[in-house]
């Protein structure tokens, strides 16, 4: 994969993709510490890499989604947007599940039961999730549903985000965090505090497009202050400080990157590649970690530090393999979807029914992971 000044095409932002790579590594390291600590009887590992490590990683993913979808809503019609999001999440998830299910069935000597409801990634309440990390995808899917509707009426974007933020605040502060759970139902998920990250990311994208005088240094310091302040408040309320803080720092990163004419260094290139493979890393790393831990010799359990490093390597290797497959699969599917969108424009079908304006249809270069 060729990594140039702006790897992946002229409309890519290498800083955002690098941030995605860091987020994936945060989740990987946290899970490695958690499961290694349990297996080796070393609770200090999990205490060292406390839950905030994984929490911040997930939050970065959510804020990034909000930021990027604000742009995608303006670029695509509702049908193309929905197909892009489906192609982004489901094929790779189903493919990794199929490999996991086959391996489990061979090991057990019998076919297991396929969790059809779980494979929909819909917020249907408590149920076993085969890969163990799907809870974040429930929120992604719901947010994409909201964004698909906003593709039809783009002018409602800002008021919808502001009202949604207000509604979530009421649910959190006055109704005891109603809906804030890892496996919400359709009735609960709109009110979950986890949505604050998507909303703040979307508002950051809106400000990035509308306001040109934002100072990167001020944004960075303000965002960092909010994240640090969040550690002093009660759980639940902290999301209303952490999410906007991360959105500010991400916006500062974007502004600073655009002003920097230097080519990316080796570290940024490596993080970019991790970002490209981040979805595969997120989905498959837990399987790699747990499979490796099952085959650890008893004498190695007395060395939790070295075991921890080795487990990270195992999870990263499996995740990168899944990530490469994911990138190739998504690019093929997105290219096919975009060809269909171009044909609809040529036929005069891609018109916004409420605004009466045509949407942008990507060229062949637009087949990038988002």
N, C-alpha and C positions, 0 to 999 in steps of 0.2 A: 504494500500500500504506500503510495507516494505521498509524503507529507511536505507540502510547500509552505509558502508564507501564510496562506489560509487553506489548510488541507481540506480536501473534499469539495472545493468549488468556491466561486467568488461570493456566494451568499452565506457561507458558513462563518461562524464566530468560534475560532479555536479556543478562546477563553471559556466559553460556556461548555464546550465539549470536554475540555480539561477538567472543569468543575464537576461534570458528570462522572468522570473517571475517579476523582477524589471521593465523591459520594459513594460510589460502588465499593471502593476500597475501605471506607469507614464501616459500611455494613459488614463486609467480609471480615475485617479485623475483629469487630465486636462478636460476631458469631463464632469465630475461631477461638476467642478468649473464653466465651461462655461454655462451649462444648468441650474444649480442652480442659478447662477448670473442673468440670464435672467428671470427665473421664480420668484425669490424673489426680483428682482430689486436691486441687490447688485453687481455692476460692480467691486468692489474691489476684489471679489473672483477670477474673471478671471485675473485681474491685478496681483494678488498674484501668481497665477499659470499660468504664461504667456505661450504663444504658444510654447515657447522653451521646456516646460515640455513635451508636447505631441510630439514635433518634435524629441527630443532626444530619446524618447521611440521608435518611428517608426524607427529612424536611427539605434538603437541597433538591432532591428529585422532584418534590411537589412544587416548590417555588419555580424551578426551571420549567416544569410543564406549564404552569400558569403563564410565565413570561413568553414561551415559544408559541403557545396556542393563541395568545392575543394577536400575534402576527399571522398565524395560519388562518384564523377566522376571517381576516381581511383578504386573504389570498385565494381562498377556495370557496366554491359553492358547497352547500350542505351535504350533498351526495358524495362529492369527492373527498371532503373532509372526513366524513364518517367511514368511508372505505379506507382511507389512509390510516385512521386510528385503529380500525379493525386489523388491518395488515400489520400494523406496528406491534400490537399486543398478542393477538390470538395464535397465529400460525407457529411462531417460535415456542410459545407456551405449550401448545398441544404437542409439538414435536418432542420437546424435552420430557413432557409427561409420558409420552408413548415409550421413550427409551427407558425411563424410570419404571414404568409399569411392566414392561417386558422383562427387565432385569429382576424385579421383585418376583414376578411370576415364575421365572426360571429357577430362582433361588428357593422358592417355596414348593416347587414341583406341581403347582396348580394355578389356574388363572384366577386372579382376584376380581373383585367387583369394581367396575368402572364408576367413579363418582361423577355422574353426568351433571348434576346440579353445580358441583364445585367447578367444573370445567367451563361453565358459562361466565365465571368471574363477575356474577351479578350479586348485589347485596341482598342475600337471602337468609341472613342470620347465621347462627352458630352451626357449623358442620366441619367435618375433617377436610383439610386442604392438603392435597397430596405432596406438594413441594415445600410446604411450610412457610412460604413467604408471600402468599397470594393476597394477604390482607391489604397491602398497599395498592394492588391492582384493582381491587373493588372500588377504591376511591378514584383511581385514574379513570376507570370505565365510566363512573358516574359523572365525573368532571367533563369527560369527552361528550357525554350525552347533552350536558348543559351547553357546551360549546357548539355542538351541532345545531341546536336551536338558535343560538346567537348568530350562526352563519346566515340564517334566514333574515334576521333583523339586526344588523350590525350596529345601528344607531342606539340600540338598547344596551350595548355592552357596559358602558360606565355605570348607568343607574342600576343595572342588574347586579353588578359586582358590589356596589356600595350597599344596596338593600340587603343582599345576601350576607355581607359581613355584619350588618346590623342584626339580622335575624339570628345568625350563629352566636353573636354576643349575648343576645337575650337567652338563648337556649343554654349557654354555658354558665352565665352568671345568675340567672333567675330560675332556671329549671334543672339545676344540679348536673350540668354537662350532659344533658339529654342528647343521645345519639353518638357521643364520643366513645367509640368502642372499636376493636379491631375487626369485628365481624358484624357490622350493622345490617339492619333491614332497609328496605326501600323507604319505609316511613321514618327511619332514624337518620339515614346518611346525609340528608340535606342540612341537618342541624349540627353535625359533628364539628368539633373544633379543628379537626384535621383539614377541613376545607379552607381555613384561614390562610394556609400556605399557598394554595392554588390562587386564591383571591388576591393576596399580596403580590404574588408573582405576576398575575395579570395586570394589576394596577401599575406595577413597575414597568411592564412593557408599554402600557398606555402612556405613562409619563416620559419614558425614553423616546417615544415617537413625537409627543406633543411639546415637550419642554427641552430647549437646547442649552439652557444656562446652568444646568446642574453641575456642581463641582465634584469630581470624583473623590478628592480628599475629604471633603465634608461628608459625603455620602458614606464613605468607608468608616470614618470615626463615629458618625451617628449610628450606623448599623451595628458596629461593634459594641457601642454603649448599650444599645437595646438588648442585644444578645446576653451581655454580661448582667444587665439589670434583671433579665428574665430569671436568672438563677436565684434571685432573692425573693421572688414572689411565689404564691401558692401554685400548685399544679393545676393546670386548666387555664388559669390566667396567663401563664408563661407563654402560651402559644401566641397571644396577642402582642407580645413583645419580640419573641424569637423570630416569628415568620416575617414581620416587617423589617426587622433588623437584617435578616439574611437577604431579603429582597433589596434593601439599600446597598449592601455590600456587593451583591451580584450586579446591580446597576452600575456601581462604581467600577467594577471589573470590566464591564462592557465598554464604558466610556474611556477608561484608561487604555484598553486594548486598541480601540479605534484610533487613539491619538499616538500609538506607538508604531513607528514604521520599521522597527527592527524585525528581522526574521525570527521565528520561534526557536528557542534553544532546545537542547536535547531533552531536558526535563519536561518542557511543555509538549514536545512531540510525543514523548512516552505517555503523558497524561491524556493527550488527545486520542491516542490509540486505545487506551483503557476506556475512554469515554465512548469511542465507537463501539466497543464490545460490552458496554456497561449493562445493557439489558440481559445479555447472555450470562454475564458474571452474576448479576443479581438473582436470576432464576436458578442457575445451576450450582453456584458456589456451595450452598448448604449440602447438596448431595455429595459433592466432592469431599467436603469436610467430614461428614459422617461416615462415608465409605472408608476414608483413610483411617479414621479413629477406630473403626471396627477391626482393622488389621494391624494395629500397633502392638508390638511385642510387650509382654508384661514388664521387662526390664527397662523399657523406654519410658514407662509411666512415672518413674522416679526423676525424670528430667523434663518437667513441664515447660521450661523455657524453650529448649531446643525443639520439643514436640510442638509447641505453639507455632514456632517459625515454620517447621515442616508442614504443619496442617494448613497454614496460610498458603504455602506454595501449592499444595494439592488442590485447595479450593480455587486458587487463581488459575491453575492449569486447566481444570475442568471448565471454569467459567470463560476463559479466553477461547477455548475450543467452541463452546456453545455460542460465544459472541461472534466469532467469525462466521459460523453458520447463519446466525441471526442477521448479520449485515448483508450477506449475499442473498438470503431469502427475501428480506424486506425490500432491498433494492429492485429485485426482479418483480415483486408484486407491485411496488409503487410505480415502476415504469409501465407496467400493464394498466394500472388504474389511470395514470396520467394520459396514456394514449386514448383511453375511452373518454376522458374529460375533453381532450382536444377535439375528438370527433363530435362530441355534443355541442361544443362551441361553434364548430363549422356548420352544424345543423341548426344552430340558432336556439338551442335548448337551455344553455347555461345562463339563464337570466334570473336575477334575484326577484322573486315574486312580489316582495313588499317594497323594495327600493327601485326596481326597474332598471338596474344596472348590471352589466356583465361582470363576471368575476374573472380574476387572473387565472390563466391556465399555464401550469409550469412547462418549461421546455424540457428537453431530454436531460439537461443538467440538473433538474430539480429532483432527482431520485436519491435524496439523502436521508439518512435516519434523522428523526426529529424527536 
